[in-house]
């Protein structure tokens, strides 16, 4: 019997056999499993872009193997995965990774994520939207691991954040883009931190906040003076 999982493995096999120069691979929503990822690792040496959004069968061990064979990756998307802890990121240590998207990855382990970020020396864009298990202490560790980050997205729901969580943004002096849409941890105090420390910001998204005060608008507009 032919099943959807078999179909995904077949795709990876075909890619391995015929696409020796593959640079961009988008497998969004496919039920990628260990067999498929093992096959994928045989063609990943030239990959620059890998999108596994919604591929819930992709675990840390298998991805670690893929990443260790992918020395040219510049962009990786692992969003909507409920099993990843972040341990796989260490496999990207030798890749020139610039962009990492892990939206709604709700099984991330703080130490594994931070250890992975520490080895990503070229990383300039990070997206962790709606990673609901992240805590205030995690955010401080994350920003400390990537002080040269230029783009950060942490929008929507973070139930473990409090009113001071985002003070850790004061470490990101090179930010040019910051997305905090619908993030309830944003307040006047946080906007003050951003305006005092993130002078290079060109794009700021604070859309949809429940309480938008005039003083918050003043903080936002003050960024235009730098």
C-alpha positions as CSV (number, residue, x, y, z in Angstrom):
1,X,0.0,0.0,0.0
2,X,1.3,3.5,-1.0
3,X,1.0,6.0,1.8
4,X,1.8,9.7,2.3
5,X,4.9,9.0,4.3
6,X,6.2,6.7,1.5
7,X,5.5,9.5,-1.0
8,X,7.7,11.9,1.0
9,X,10.5,9.4,1.2
10,X,10.2,8.9,-2.6
11,X,10.5,12.6,-3.1
12,X,13.8,12.7,-1.1
13,X,15.1,9.6,-3.0
14,X,14.4,11.3,-6.3
15,X,16.1,14.5,-5.1
16,X,19.1,12.4,-4.0
17,X,19.3,10.6,-7.3
18,X,18.7,13.4,-9.8
19,X,19.3,16.8,-8.1
20,X,23.0,16.7,-7.3
21,X,23.2,20.5,-7.4
22,X,20.1,21.3,-5.4
23,X,20.4,24.6,-3.6
24,X,16.8,25.4,-2.4
25,X,14.5,22.7,-1.0
26,X,10.9,23.5,0.2
27,X,9.1,20.6,1.9
28,X,6.5,22.6,3.8
29,X,3.8,20.4,5.4
30,X,5.2,17.1,4.2
31,X,5.4,14.2,6.8
32,X,9.2,14.0,6.6
33,X,10.5,11.0,8.6
34,X,13.9,9.6,9.5
35,X,14.2,7.6,6.3
36,X,13.5,10.7,4.2
37,X,16.0,12.8,6.2
38,X,18.7,10.2,5.9
39,X,18.2,10.3,2.2
40,X,18.1,14.1,2.2
41,X,21.5,14.2,3.9
42,X,23.1,12.7,0.8
43,X,22.1,15.7,-1.4
44,X,22.4,18.5,1.1
45,X,26.0,19.4,0.5
46,X,25.0,22.3,-1.8
47,X,21.8,23.4,-0.1
48,X,21.5,27.1,0.7
49,X,17.8,27.2,1.7
50,X,15.9,24.5,3.5
51,X,12.3,24.9,4.5
52,X,10.8,22.2,6.8
53,X,7.9,24.3,8.1
54,X,5.2,21.9,9.5
55,X,7.3,18.8,9.0
56,X,6.5,17.4,12.4
57,X,8.4,14.1,11.8
58,X,11.7,16.0,11.7
59,X,13.5,15.3,15.0
60,X,16.8,16.7,16.4
61,X,18.9,13.6,15.7
62,X,18.0,13.3,12.0
63,X,18.2,17.0,11.4
64,X,21.6,17.1,13.1
65,X,22.8,14.6,10.5
66,X,21.4,16.7,7.6
67,X,22.9,19.9,9.0
68,X,26.4,18.3,9.4
69,X,26.3,17.5,5.7
70,X,25.0,21.0,4.7
71,X,28.0,23.3,4.9
72,X,26.5,26.0,2.7
73,X,23.1,26.6,4.4
74,X,22.1,30.2,4.7
75,X,18.4,29.9,5.6
76,X,16.6,27.3,7.6
77,X,12.9,27.1,8.6
78,X,11.8,24.6,11.2
79,X,8.5,26.2,12.2
80,X,5.4,24.4,13.7
81,X,7.4,21.5,15.0
82,X,6.4,20.1,18.4
83,X,9.3,17.7,19.0
84,X,12.4,19.8,18.4
85,X,14.5,20.8,21.4
86,X,17.1,22.8,19.5
87,X,19.9,20.2,19.8
88,X,20.0,19.9,16.1
89,X,21.3,23.5,15.7
90,X,24.8,22.5,16.8
91,X,25.1,20.8,13.4
92,X,25.0,24.2,11.7
93,X,28.2,25.3,13.4
94,X,30.2,25.4,10.1
95,X,27.4,26.7,7.9
96,X,27.2,30.4,6.9
97,X,23.6,30.6,8.3
98,X,22.0,34.0,8.2
99,X,18.4,33.2,8.8
100,X,16.7,30.9,11.3
101,X,12.9,30.6,11.6
102,X,11.5,28.4,14.5
103,X,8.0,29.8,14.9
104,X,5.7,27.8,17.1
105,X,8.3,25.3,18.1
106,X,6.9,24.6,21.6
107,X,9.3,21.9,22.8
108,X,12.5,24.0,22.7
109,X,14.9,23.5,25.6
110,X,16.6,26.7,26.7
111,X,20.1,25.4,27.0
112,X,20.0,23.5,23.7
113,X,18.6,26.5,21.9
114,X,21.2,28.9,23.3
115,X,24.1,26.5,22.7
116,X,23.0,26.2,19.1
117,X,22.7,30.0,18.7
118,X,26.1,30.5,20.1
119,X,27.7,28.6,17.2
120,X,25.8,30.5,14.5
121,X,28.3,33.3,14.0
122,X,26.8,34.6,10.8
123,X,23.2,34.7,12.0
124,X,21.4,38.0,11.3
125,X,17.7,37.1,11.4
126,X,15.9,35.1,14.0
127,X,12.2,34.4,14.3
128,X,10.7,32.7,17.4
129,X,7.0,33.7,17.0
130,X,4.6,32.1,19.5
131,X,7.2,29.8,21.1
132,X,5.0,29.5,24.1
133,X,7.4,27.7,26.4
134,X,10.0,30.4,26.3
135,X,10.5,32.2,29.7
136,X,11.9,35.6,30.7
137,X,15.3,34.0,31.5
138,X,15.4,32.3,28.2
139,X,15.0,35.6,26.4
140,X,18.0,37.1,28.2
141,X,20.1,34.1,27.3
142,X,19.0,34.2,23.7
143,X,19.8,37.9,23.2
144,X,23.1,37.4,24.9
145,X,23.9,34.6,22.5
146,X,23.3,36.7,19.3
147,X,24.3,40.3,20.1
148,X,24.9,41.1,16.5
149,X,21.4,40.1,15.4
150,X,19.8,42.5,12.8
151,X,16.3,41.2,12.7
152,X,14.2,39.7,15.5
153,X,10.6,38.5,15.5
154,X,8.8,37.5,18.7
155,X,5.2,38.2,17.9
156,X,1.9,37.0,19.4
157,X,1.4,34.8,22.5
158,X,4.1,34.1,25.2
159,X,2.3,33.1,28.4
160,X,5.5,32.9,30.5
161,X,6.6,36.5,29.7
162,X,6.1,39.3,32.2
163,X,6.3,43.1,32.0
164,X,10.1,43.1,32.2
165,X,11.0,40.2,29.9
166,X,11.8,42.2,26.8
167,X,14.3,44.4,28.7
168,X,16.8,42.0,27.4
169,X,16.5,43.7,24.0
170,X,18.9,46.3,25.3
171,X,21.7,43.9,24.2
172,X,20.8,44.1,20.5
173,X,22.3,47.3,19.4
174,X,22.5,46.3,15.7
175,X,18.8,45.6,15.3
176,X,17.3,47.1,12.1
177,X,14.0,45.2,12.2
178,X,11.9,44.2,15.3
179,X,8.5,42.5,15.2
180,X,6.6,42.4,18.4
181,X,3.1,42.3,16.9
182,X,0.4,41.3,19.5
183,X,3.1,40.6,22.1
184,X,1.5,41.5,25.4
185,X,4.9,42.0,27.1
186,X,5.4,45.2,25.2
187,X,4.7,48.3,27.4
188,X,6.1,51.9,27.9
189,X,9.0,50.6,29.8
190,X,10.0,48.2,27.1
191,X,9.6,50.9,24.4
192,X,11.9,53.1,26.4
193,X,14.5,50.3,26.5
194,X,14.2,49.9,22.7
195,X,14.6,53.6,21.9
196,X,17.6,54.0,24.2
197,X,19.5,51.0,23.0
198,X,18.4,50.0,19.5
199,X,19.2,53.1,17.5
200,X,19.6,51.4,14.1
201,X,16.0,50.2,13.9
202,X,14.4,50.9,10.5
203,X,11.3,48.7,10.9
204,X,9.3,48.3,14.1
205,X,6.0,46.4,14.3
206,X,3.9,46.8,17.5
207,X,0.6,46.2,15.8
208,X,-2.4,45.0,17.7
209,X,-1.3,45.7,21.3
210,X,-4.2,45.8,23.7
211,X,-3.1,49.0,25.4
212,X,-1.3,51.6,23.2
213,X,-0.5,54.7,25.1
214,X,0.5,58.1,23.7
215,X,3.9,57.8,25.4
216,X,4.5,54.5,23.4
217,X,4.0,56.4,20.2
218,X,6.4,59.1,21.4
219,X,9.0,56.3,22.0
220,X,8.4,54.8,18.6
221,X,8.7,58.1,16.7
222,X,11.9,59.0,18.6
223,X,13.6,56.2,16.8
224,X,13.3,58.4,13.7
225,X,15.8,60.9,15.1
226,X,18.8,58.6,15.0
